[in-house]
Amino acid sequence: MFPTVIVPLCGIKFRLQTKLPQAFCDDNKKAIGMPDIRIVTEVAGRVCAIPVQVGGSVADGDDVAIVEAMKMEIPVPSPAAGTIKSLLVKLDDVVAEGQAIAIVAS
């Protein structure tokens, strides 16, 4: 048969958490409101046009940037209406797929 081995716990203590970690997050202390929306591009390419400005308003579906990929111009629409809080790219910047290009405050 196999020998029995007893392994001491060596002072390891286990505690059960009764609250979720999110309850302690500083983000929960912010004022209640809609969070900022990050607009991301779905293709890699070069930014060839930015028809919006910081502080300008956009409607749902308005183009925030135009990305040129493989000789095609692909618009990057805003997923929601709001105000452009910041632009994270400049004209002629090369962007990767899934990269954030702007932030919209609802």
C-alpha positions as CSV (number, residue, x, y, z in Angstrom):
1,M,0.0,0.0,0.0
2,F,0.9,3.7,-0.2
3,P,2.4,5.4,2.8
4,T,0.3,8.1,4.5
5,V,1.9,11.5,4.4
6,I,0.6,14.3,6.7
7,V,1.4,17.8,5.5
8,P,1.2,20.5,8.2
9,L,-0.7,23.6,7.3
10,C,2.3,25.8,8.3
11,G,0.2,28.6,9.7
12,I,-1.8,29.2,6.5
13,K,-5.0,31.0,7.4
14,F,-8.0,31.2,5.1
15,R,-10.6,34.0,5.3
16,L,-13.9,34.2,3.6
17,Q,-14.8,37.5,2.1
18,T,-18.4,38.5,2.8
19,K,-18.4,41.5,0.5
20,L,-17.5,41.8,-3.2
21,P,-14.2,43.6,-4.1
22,Q,-16.2,46.1,-6.1
23,A,-17.7,47.4,-2.9
24,F,-14.3,48.9,-2.0
25,C,-13.5,50.4,-5.4
26,D,-12.9,54.2,-5.5
27,D,-14.9,54.3,-8.8
28,N,-18.1,53.6,-6.9
29,K,-17.7,56.9,-5.0
30,K,-18.0,59.0,-8.1
31,A,-21.1,60.9,-8.9
32,I,-23.8,58.8,-10.5
33,G,-24.0,59.5,-14.3
34,M,-23.2,57.9,-17.6
35,P,-19.6,56.7,-18.0
36,D,-17.4,58.0,-20.8
37,I,-17.5,55.9,-24.0
38,R,-14.3,54.9,-25.8
39,I,-14.6,54.9,-29.6
40,V,-12.4,52.2,-31.1
41,T,-11.5,51.4,-34.7
42,E,-12.3,48.0,-36.1
43,V,-9.4,48.0,-38.7
44,A,-5.7,48.8,-38.7
45,G,-4.7,51.6,-40.9
46,R,-3.9,55.3,-41.2
47,V,-6.1,58.1,-40.0
48,C,-6.8,60.2,-43.1
49,A,-9.6,62.5,-41.7
50,I,-11.0,63.6,-38.4
51,P,-14.3,65.5,-39.0
52,V,-14.9,66.3,-35.3
53,Q,-13.2,68.6,-32.7
54,V,-12.8,68.3,-29.0
55,G,-15.9,69.9,-27.3
56,G,-18.0,69.3,-30.4
57,S,-21.2,67.2,-30.2
58,V,-21.8,64.0,-32.1
59,A,-25.0,62.0,-32.7
60,D,-25.4,58.3,-32.6
61,G,-23.7,57.0,-35.8
62,D,-21.8,60.2,-36.7
63,D,-18.3,59.6,-38.1
64,V,-15.6,60.5,-35.7
65,A,-12.6,59.5,-37.9
66,I,-11.9,58.0,-41.3
67,V,-9.3,55.2,-41.4
68,E,-7.6,54.3,-44.7
69,A,-6.8,50.6,-45.0
70,M,-5.8,48.8,-48.2
71,K,-6.8,51.8,-50.4
72,M,-10.2,51.9,-48.8
73,E,-11.6,54.6,-46.5
74,I,-13.5,53.1,-43.5
75,P,-15.5,55.4,-41.3
76,V,-15.4,55.0,-37.5
77,P,-18.8,55.9,-36.2
78,S,-19.8,57.1,-32.7
79,P,-21.8,54.4,-30.8
80,A,-23.7,57.0,-28.9
81,A,-24.7,60.7,-28.8
82,G,-22.6,63.0,-26.7
83,T,-19.7,65.5,-26.6
84,I,-16.2,64.7,-27.7
85,K,-14.2,64.8,-24.5
86,S,-10.8,64.0,-26.1
87,L,-9.2,62.8,-29.4
88,L,-6.5,60.2,-28.9
89,V,-5.1,60.3,-32.4
90,K,-3.9,62.9,-34.9
91,L,-4.1,63.1,-38.7
92,D,-1.8,60.6,-40.4
93,D,-1.4,58.5,-37.2
94,V,-1.2,54.7,-37.8
95,V,-3.8,52.9,-35.6
96,A,-4.2,49.2,-34.7
97,E,-7.3,47.2,-34.7
98,G,-9.2,47.8,-31.5
99,Q,-7.3,51.0,-30.6
100,A,-9.3,53.8,-28.9
101,I,-9.4,56.9,-31.1
102,A,-11.7,59.2,-29.1
103,I,-13.7,59.5,-25.9
104,V,-17.3,60.7,-25.8
105,A,-19.0,61.9,-22.7
106,S,-22.7,61.2,-22.8
